[in-house]
Amino acid sequence: MESQAYLSGARKAALFLMIMGEDFSSEVFKHLNEKEVKLLGEHMAEVKKIDPKTVSGVMDEFNKAMNAGGMGISGKDFLQKTVPRAFGAKKADDILGDLLLRDGEKSFEKLSSLNPQILANLLMNEHPQTIALILVNMKYQTAADIMQLLPENIQGEVIIRISDLGDVPNEIVNEIHEVVDGMLADMGNETGENQGGIEAAAEILNHLDHKTENAIFEKIESLREDLADEIRQKMFVFSDLVSLDDRSIRALLKEISNDELILALKTASEDLSDKIFNNVSQRAAEMMKEDMEVMGPVKLRDVEQAQLNIVKAARRLEAEGKIILGGKGGEEILV
């Protein structure tokens, strides 16, 4: 929060211009030199929150503009709109370059580079809404790794909130950036925006093991059964491979090893197994069936991991435009 007692003249001038609006400030900038614009810009760029009492001390009429507790625009957004009006696009880029350079550093990217266990420990005491906003700005696998390490009693809450996310207001995004920057600072390290939604929740769940996924769905179903159904419809699992056309199946088989495929088929439905066998040579199908017959008991989690690896390969091929996927409809267990 700004404190009136410590405001410099330049800071007061910056606040005044932001209060007066973009048109007014653009006209003022036309009568200043570049050094003066940069000085004001430095102060504007630092503005995050302003104490209404401080504002009223700068100018009486600011009380009306601050009746909602804020100006509704960040200092950097304000600069990017006003400076080009005063100097033109090309010159504005040069002036703003130094001021906004720090935008090139992505807090979420730095956070994603940390060990998932460390991140889970940092996040577990945050509000589920904050955790949701942070996770949707990470890679889905990273988010899934963190989710798996969070306490079970908040996993479902976080997924629900991710599903409900849409466009996030700038002021909320800025607050999340502050939380992330605080975490990095506490560890001795603004800005990446992303949208949540059901698809983001489904993508994260796609990367979880079945035990964690089932536990989360139990929680979601107990609170919002309809949402659980919507998320499931956006997911894709191993059993959904049966819906792929033969060309896509053959493309996928080129990406996986026979050993992994045989292990994954251990718990597959007859329809899916037939789908696979029909897309390899008769000799290859016979050999796979023989290998499956002589295979001894295997851990269920190993089977599920093999299936997850194949699903990841399928999703990669989809991202590359090579196949089209439909929607988706542990313990030491031996199978």
QUIHU-V511938 format. One record per residue. N is the residue number from 1. RES is the residue in one small letter. PHI is phi in radians with two decimals (NA if undefined). PSI is psi as a letter, one per 20 degrees, with the letter a starting at -180 (* if undefined). Layout:
n->N res->RES phi->PHI psi->PSI
n->N res->RES phi->PHI psi->PSI
This chain:
n->1 res->m phi->NA psi->p
n->2 res->e phi->-1.22 psi->q
n->3 res->s phi->-2.04 psi->p
n->4 res->q phi->-1.04 psi->h
n->5 res->a phi->-1.12 psi->h
n->6 res->y phi->-1.94 psi->j
n->7 res->l phi->-1.31 psi->p
n->8 res->s phi->-1.48 psi->r
n->9 res->g phi->-1.08 psi->g
n->10 res->a phi->-1.13 psi->h
n->11 res->r phi->-1.14 psi->g
n->12 res->k phi->-1.08 psi->g
n->13 res->a phi->-1.12 psi->g
n->14 res->a phi->-1.11 psi->g
n->15 res->l phi->-1.11 psi->g
n->16 res->f phi->-1.05 psi->g
n->17 res->l phi->-1.12 psi->g
n->18 res->m phi->-1.13 psi->h
n->19 res->i phi->-1.18 psi->g
n->20 res->m phi->-1.27 psi->h
n->21 res->g phi->1.87 psi->r
n->22 res->e phi->-1.19 psi->g
n->23 res->d phi->-1.09 psi->g
n->24 res->f phi->-1.08 psi->g
n->25 res->s phi->-1.14 psi->h
n->26 res->s phi->-1.07 psi->g
n->27 res->e phi->-1.16 psi->g
n->28 res->v phi->-1.10 psi->g
n->29 res->f phi->-1.02 psi->h
n->30 res->k phi->-1.10 psi->h
n->31 res->h phi->-1.76 psi->j
n->32 res->l phi->-1.96 psi->q
n->33 res->n phi->-1.51 psi->r
n->34 res->e phi->-1.08 psi->h
n->35 res->k phi->-1.09 psi->g
n->36 res->e phi->-1.21 psi->h
n->37 res->v phi->-1.12 psi->g
n->38 res->k phi->-1.13 psi->h
n->39 res->l phi->-1.09 psi->g
n->40 res->l phi->-1.11 psi->h
n->41 res->g phi->-1.09 psi->h
n->42 res->e phi->-1.05 psi->g
n->43 res->h phi->-1.23 psi->g
n->44 res->m phi->-1.06 psi->g
n->45 res->a phi->-1.12 psi->h
n->46 res->e phi->-1.51 psi->i
n->47 res->v phi->-1.26 psi->p
n->48 res->k phi->-2.13 psi->g
n->49 res->k phi->-2.31 psi->q
n->50 res->i phi->-2.21 psi->p
n->51 res->d phi->-1.20 psi->p
n->52 res->p phi->-0.93 psi->h
n->53 res->k phi->-1.14 psi->h
n->54 res->t phi->-1.14 psi->g
n->55 res->v phi->-1.09 psi->g
n->56 res->s phi->-1.12 psi->h
n->57 res->g phi->-1.29 psi->h
n->58 res->v phi->-1.37 psi->g
n->59 res->m phi->-2.76 psi->p
n->60 res->d phi->-1.06 psi->g
n->61 res->e phi->-1.18 psi->i
n->62 res->f phi->-1.24 psi->i
n->63 res->n phi->-1.00 psi->h
n->64 res->k phi->-1.14 psi->g
n->65 res->a phi->-1.17 psi->h
n->66 res->m phi->-1.81 psi->j
n->67 res->n phi->-1.18 psi->i
n->68 res->a phi->-1.71 psi->j
n->69 res->g phi->1.59 psi->j
n->70 res->g phi->-3.04 psi->r
n->71 res->m phi->-1.57 psi->i
n->72 res->g phi->1.42 psi->j
n->73 res->i phi->-2.57 psi->q
n->74 res->s phi->-1.40 psi->r
n->75 res->g phi->-1.04 psi->h
n->76 res->k phi->-1.22 psi->g
n->77 res->d phi->-1.08 psi->g
n->78 res->f phi->-1.06 psi->g
n->79 res->l phi->-1.07 psi->g
n->80 res->q phi->-1.16 psi->h
n->81 res->k phi->-1.60 psi->h
n->82 res->t phi->-1.57 psi->g
n->83 res->v phi->-1.07 psi->g
n->84 res->p phi->-1.04 psi->h
n->85 res->r phi->-1.16 psi->h
n->86 res->a phi->-1.47 psi->h
n->87 res->f phi->-2.09 psi->i
n->88 res->g phi->1.56 psi->q
n->89 res->a phi->-1.08 psi->g
n->90 res->k phi->-1.15 psi->g
n->91 res->k phi->-1.19 psi->h
n->92 res->a phi->-1.09 psi->h
n->93 res->d phi->-1.05 psi->g
n->94 res->d phi->-1.14 psi->g
n->95 res->i phi->-1.19 psi->g
n->96 res->l phi->-1.39 psi->i
n->97 res->g phi->-0.91 psi->g
n->98 res->d phi->-1.18 psi->h
n->99 res->l phi->-1.14 psi->g
n->100 res->l phi->-1.80 psi->j
n->101 res->l phi->-1.03 psi->h
n->102 res->r phi->-1.13 psi->i
n->103 res->d phi->-1.12 psi->i
n->104 res->g phi->-1.20 psi->i
n->105 res->e phi->-1.56 psi->p
n->106 res->k phi->-1.76 psi->o
n->107 res->s phi->-1.04 psi->g
n->108 res->f phi->-1.16 psi->h
n->109 res->e phi->-1.15 psi->h
n->110 res->k phi->-1.12 psi->g
n->111 res->l phi->-1.11 psi->h
n->112 res->s phi->-1.14 psi->h
n->113 res->s phi->-1.38 psi->i
n->114 res->l phi->-1.43 psi->r
n->115 res->n phi->-1.08 psi->p
n->116 res->p phi->-0.94 psi->h
n->117 res->q phi->-1.14 psi->h
n->118 res->i phi->-1.13 psi->g
n->119 res->l phi->-1.11 psi->g
n->120 res->a phi->-1.07 psi->g
n->121 res->n phi->-1.12 psi->h
n->122 res->l phi->-1.24 psi->h
n->123 res->l phi->-1.49 psi->h
n->124 res->m phi->-1.07 psi->h
n->125 res->n phi->-1.67 psi->j
n->126 res->e phi->-1.48 psi->r
n->127 res->h phi->-1.17 psi->q
n->128 res->p phi->-0.91 psi->h
n->129 res->q phi->-1.16 psi->g
n->130 res->t phi->-1.14 psi->g
n->131 res->i phi->-1.05 psi->g
n->132 res->a phi->-1.05 psi->g
n->133 res->l phi->-1.13 psi->h
n->134 res->i phi->-1.31 psi->g
n->135 res->l phi->-1.12 psi->h
n->136 res->v phi->-1.24 psi->i
n->137 res->n phi->-1.69 psi->j
n->138 res->m phi->-1.99 psi->r
n->139 res->k phi->-1.11 psi->q
n->140 res->y phi->-1.05 psi->h
n->141 res->q phi->-1.14 psi->g
n->142 res->t phi->-1.09 psi->g
n->143 res->a phi->-1.07 psi->g
n->144 res->a phi->-1.15 psi->g
n->145 res->d phi->-1.06 psi->g
n->146 res->i phi->-1.20 psi->g
n->147 res->m phi->-0.98 psi->g
n->148 res->q phi->-1.12 psi->h
n->149 res->l phi->-1.67 psi->i
n->150 res->l phi->-1.32 psi->q
n->151 res->p phi->-1.01 psi->p
n->152 res->e phi->-1.03 psi->h
n->153 res->n phi->-1.25 psi->i
n->154 res->i phi->-2.00 psi->i
n->155 res->q phi->-1.02 psi->g
n->156 res->g phi->-1.09 psi->h
n->157 res->e phi->-1.06 psi->g
n->158 res->v phi->-1.16 psi->g
n->159 res->i phi->-1.10 psi->g
n->160 res->i phi->-1.05 psi->g
n->161 res->r phi->-1.22 psi->h
n->162 res->i phi->-1.10 psi->g
n->163 res->s phi->-1.09 psi->h
n->164 res->d phi->-1.48 psi->i
n->165 res->l phi->-1.22 psi->p
n->166 res->g phi->-2.28 psi->c
n->167 res->d phi->-1.28 psi->p
n->168 res->v phi->-1.70 psi->p
n->169 res->p phi->-0.97 psi->q
n->170 res->n phi->-0.98 psi->h
n->171 res->e phi->-1.14 psi->h
n->172 res->i phi->-1.24 psi->g
n->173 res->v phi->-1.03 psi->g
n->174 res->n phi->-1.09 psi->h
n->175 res->e phi->-1.14 psi->h
n->176 res->i phi->-1.16 psi->h
n->177 res->h phi->-1.01 psi->g
n->178 res->e phi->-1.12 psi->h
n->179 res->v phi->-1.08 psi->g
n->180 res->v phi->-1.11 psi->g
n->181 res->d phi->-1.07 psi->h
n->182 res->g phi->-1.13 psi->h
n->183 res->m phi->-1.09 psi->g
n->184 res->l phi->-1.14 psi->h
n->185 res->a phi->-1.15 psi->g
n->186 res->d phi->-1.11 psi->h
n->187 res->m phi->-1.55 psi->j
n->188 res->g phi->1.37 psi->*
n->189 res->n phi->NA psi->*
n->190 res->e phi->NA psi->k
n->191 res->t phi->-2.86 psi->p
n->192 res->g phi->-2.37 psi->p
n->193 res->e phi->-1.82 psi->q
n->194 res->n phi->-2.57 psi->q
n->195 res->q phi->-1.76 psi->q
n->196 res->g phi->-1.60 psi->c
n->197 res->g phi->1.91 psi->r
n->198 res->i phi->-1.09 psi->h
n->199 res->e phi->-1.11 psi->h
n->200 res->a phi->-1.14 psi->g
n->201 res->a phi->-1.09 psi->g
n->202 res->a phi->-1.12 psi->g
n->203 res->e phi->-1.08 psi->g
n->204 res->i phi->-1.14 psi->g
n->205 res->l phi->-1.12 psi->h
n->206 res->n phi->-1.05 psi->h
n->207 res->h phi->-1.71 psi->j
n->208 res->l phi->-1.64 psi->q
n->209 res->d phi->-1.27 psi->r
n->210 res->h phi->-1.10 psi->h
n->211 res->k phi->-1.09 psi->g
n->212 res->t phi->-1.16 psi->g
n->213 res->e phi->-1.02 psi->g
n->214 res->n phi->-1.11 psi->h
n->215 res->a phi->-1.13 psi->g
n->216 res->i phi->-1.15 psi->g
n->217 res->f phi->-1.13 psi->h
n->218 res->e phi->-1.04 psi->g
n->219 res->k phi->-1.15 psi->g
n->220 res->i phi->-1.10 psi->g
n->221 res->e phi->-1.10 psi->h
n->222 res->s phi->-1.24 psi->h
n->223 res->l phi->-1.80 psi->g
n->224 res->r phi->-2.59 psi->n
n->225 res->e phi->-1.08 psi->h
n->226 res->d phi->-1.13 psi->h
n->227 res->l phi->-1.18 psi->g
n->228 res->a phi->-1.01 psi->g
n->229 res->d phi->-1.14 psi->g
n->230 res->e phi->-1.12 psi->g
n->231 res->i phi->-1.16 psi->g
n->232 res->r phi->-1.02 psi->h
n->233 res->q phi->-1.16 psi->h
n->234 res->k phi->-1.63 psi->i
n->235 res->m phi->-1.61 psi->r
n->236 res->f phi->-2.43 psi->p
n->237 res->v phi->-2.23 psi->r
n->238 res->f phi->-0.96 psi->g
n->239 res->s phi->-1.11 psi->h
n->240 res->d phi->-1.29 psi->i
n->241 res->l phi->-1.07 psi->h
n->242 res->v phi->-1.09 psi->h
n->243 res->s phi->-1.48 psi->i
n->244 res->l phi->-1.27 psi->q
n->245 res->d phi->-1.33 psi->r
n->246 res->d phi->-1.07 psi->h
n->247 res->r phi->-1.08 psi->g
n->248 res->s phi->-1.18 psi->h
n->249 res->i phi->-1.07 psi->g
n->250 res->r phi->-1.14 psi->h
n->251 res->a phi->-1.12 psi->h
n->252 res->l phi->-1.21 psi->g
n->253 res->l phi->-1.08 psi->h
n->254 res->k phi->-1.24 psi->i
n->255 res->e phi->-1.67 psi->i
n->256 res->i phi->-2.22 psi->q
n->257 res->s phi->-1.47 psi->q
n->258 res->n phi->-1.07 psi->g
n->259 res->d phi->-1.08 psi->g
n->260 res->e phi->-1.19 psi->h
n->261 res->l phi->-1.13 psi->g
n->262 res->i phi->-1.09 psi->g
n->263 res->l phi->-1.13 psi->g
n->264 res->a phi->-1.13 psi->h
n->265 res->l phi->-1.34 psi->i
n->266 res->k phi->-0.97 psi->h
n->267 res->t phi->-2.01 psi->j
n->268 res->a phi->-1.29 psi->q
n->269 res->s phi->-1.23 psi->r
n->270 res->e phi->-1.09 psi->h
n->271 res->d phi->-1.08 psi->g
n->272 res->l phi->-1.19 psi->g
n->273 res->s phi->-1.04 psi->g
n->274 res->d phi->-1.09 psi->h
n->275 res->k phi->-1.06 psi->g
n->276 res->i phi->-1.18 psi->g
n->277 res->f phi->-1.07 psi->h
n->278 res->n phi->-1.29 psi->i
n->279 res->n phi->-1.95 psi->j
n->280 res->v phi->-2.22 psi->r
n->281 res->s phi->-1.16 psi->q
n->282 res->q phi->-1.02 psi->g
n->283 res->r phi->-1.14 psi->g
n->284 res->a phi->-1.12 psi->h
n->285 res->a phi->-1.12 psi->g
n->286 res->e phi->-1.10 psi->g
n->287 res->m phi->-1.15 psi->g
n->288 res->m phi->-1.13 psi->g
n->289 res->k phi->-1.11 psi->h
n->290 res->e phi->-1.12 psi->g
n->291 res->d phi->-1.08 psi->h
n->292 res->m phi->-1.18 psi->h
n->293 res->e phi->-1.18 psi->h
n->294 res->v phi->-1.58 psi->i
n->295 res->m phi->-1.19 psi->p
n->296 res->g phi->-1.42 psi->a
n->297 res->p phi->-1.05 psi->p
n->298 res->v phi->-2.26 psi->q
n->299 res->k phi->-1.25 psi->p
n->300 res->l phi->-1.03 psi->h
n->301 res->r phi->-1.15 psi->h
n->302 res->d phi->-1.22 psi->h
n->303 res->v phi->-1.11 psi->g
n->304 res->e phi->-1.13 psi->h
n->305 res->q phi->-1.18 psi->g
n->306 res->a phi->-1.10 psi->g
n->307 res->q phi->-1.13 psi->g
n->308 res->l phi->-1.11 psi->h
n->309 res->n phi->-1.09 psi->h
n->310 res->i phi->-1.21 psi->h
n->311 res->v phi->-1.09 psi->g
n->312 res->k phi->-1.09 psi->h
n->313 res->a phi->-1.10 psi->g
n->314 res->a phi->-1.13 psi->g
n->315 res->r phi->-1.20 psi->h
n->316 res->r phi->-1.16 psi->g
n->317 res->l phi->-1.12 psi->h
n->318 res->e phi->-1.14 psi->g
n->319 res->a phi->-1.10 psi->h
n->320 res->e phi->-1.46 psi->i
n->321 res->g phi->1.37 psi->j
n->322 res->k phi->-1.61 psi->h
n->323 res->i phi->-2.46 psi->r
n->324 res->i phi->-2.16 psi->p
n->325 res->l phi->-1.78 psi->q
n->326 res->g phi->-1.61 psi->a
n->327 res->g phi->-1.55 psi->r
n->328 res->k phi->-1.66 psi->o
n->329 res->g phi->-0.95 psi->*
n->330 res->g phi->NA psi->a
n->331 res->e phi->-1.46 psi->r
n->332 res->e phi->-1.35 psi->m
n->333 res->i phi->-1.63 psi->p
n->334 res->l phi->-1.76 psi->p
n->335 res->v phi->-2.29 psi->*
